[in-house]
């Protein structure tokens, strides 16, 4: 199952992305910018500049899967933290994808 974040690590990418990126472009960000291994099974969350679109990428053991969400109302919450990415809990991840209006201001 793709979206069971309780059993895997979840990382948020700090910078907004062009959500036209597909598997190859997102894997490039994970490997070259975040310096993480995509085959580790973690979920990587990317958000567009207008914060109305989010993509989550995961290698599930047999291939890459993308979960793509476009918000009809509201926006994905805004992020402010040091570094390129930040690990988050399953609750925060699911809140982000549900469009919860909360802010994530972390200095790590």
Steps between C-alpha positions, in 0.01 A plus 500: 500500500641840404362727770570328828743758643497337845731228371747720306694822533345813347708796379377840379706675232540866597498681165195523274518284189361506150229238538535400136799297621441128474683202648844575355502866601389428855749214540773742387403739782501218756836359392695815405356776721376316807779240476260224597449159341158466338508120536499533879120504501450849644225730376618835359250785486532784249276808477443748215575872526130592526456228767193360325674183378697236690682191379624217718757257359586156633681188383276217618735210429381430147509850351445870549159633593378859500202630693388828340251728674357822361306702757155623394478729802767624735870444469766264627650650812808720481837370616785686667800300615876483456657254262365339182252260659350409832362173637140521620257274680220307334245736658662811350533329161133403493401850618695652212327277246158573649552875460514587868573868555797468734850641476819305538765738633791289612860594558701179493 
